[in-house]
């Protein structure tokens, strides 16, 4: 797990105030981090175009040019001149070398975007937009210095941004790099130190957000021999009119370690042999999954679920019906919500006075999740998207490992089953949701077929292999 920060400026300032470091020292380390990446991934004598802005992000690019000069064919493009004190200092230094300055962008092996970086708060002007279009047309491997040009502090393009292959960010990971809107722009993200270890650089600065890593995944492995099915819980999956949704949830729950799974309700289709069927909630139910495949809700089953004290995962259709309000009132109960953006908007507009639409949500996902969880601190929320957000009270966790393979009907039902399986096995809501989301994305990555071909059943099969991957 890595901490995420809205801004690293306070962390930089502490370097100056407490450790007697200077902007110059931090820049040397920032540029050296980029230089090391280039040295490790590209042969000497490769051509490098570094496009520098007028501020300190441009100054980082100028330092990089100096560090690479002599080993790589470096070209500098400074379209808007330099303004900051450090940019002027670094420009004077590179002017003493034999680095080539070019008036237009040129095709090279590598292009480094050192135009704006972090902290962008205004829309890009027309000149910068035209420059981005030219840079986009290059076949070069594209590297962003700190943050791709055009991505603002909230992770949104203003109104466009540069697509890069790799973003090398400085000091600590930034929240804006992990928004849904930024995902396609940033490429792979790497973080480099700034003259201090990461722990020393971030020490004392608390953040409520963390980035989940694949190594954080802990599978519900069975390490004891003297067990029986009752040791691993009994998940009740409530069956809606679209019975396949519930079946997918039930199968994924079984695959993820639930000892028993019962499909509750009248089922018309033939169930897989491993799934049980019941007309009522089993007396030994240890968790309930509800909402998948539902269009209408019968009062009887809703009352039964409300009367149960078993941990509950709510998904899909339940977010478009006011019955969800009754569940939200159960403040002593372990409840997990797993809406996609459209469902979250419906849920929000039923529970919060300030109107919300999908466009506003997608541009402000972190903020809206925080607002919702402040009002409902007893629930665990998983907001689906390119980067899933898992939140409870003031804690936010980002799972950035999803892919477009998961953009297919039934994937969300699999995820609901995974969370339900862990709830049934005794996990608390937040931990169940974090671990299930990591297993979910890990399984999608492990799938070996075409990017467009993965079925929910393929996901379930890959879940069963994670312990060996």
Buried (B, 14 or more C-beta within 10 A) or exposed (E): EBBBBBBBEEBBEBBEEEEEBEBEBBBBBBBBBBBBBBBEEBEEEBBBBBBBBBBBBBBBBBBBBBBBBEBBBBBBBBBBEBEBEBBBBBBEEBEEEEBBEEEEBBEBBBBBBBBBBBBBEEBBEEEBBEBBEEBEEBEBBBBBBBBBBBBBBBBBBBEBBBBBBBBBBBBBBBBBBBBBBBBEBBBEBBBBBBBBEBEBBBEEEEBBBBBBEEEBBEBBEEEEEEEEEEEBBBBBBBBBEBBBBBBBBBBBBBBBBBBBBBBBBEBEEEBEEEBBEBEEBBEEBBBBBBBBBBEEBEEEBBEBBBEBEBBBBBBBBBBBBEBBEEBBEBEEBBBBBBBBBBBBBBBBEBBBEEEBEEEBBBBBBBEBBBBBBEEBEBBBBBBBBBBBBBBBBEBBBBBBBBBEBBEBEBBBBBBBBBBBBBBBBBBBBBBBBBBBBBBBBBBBEBBEEEEEEBBBEBBBBBBEEBEEE
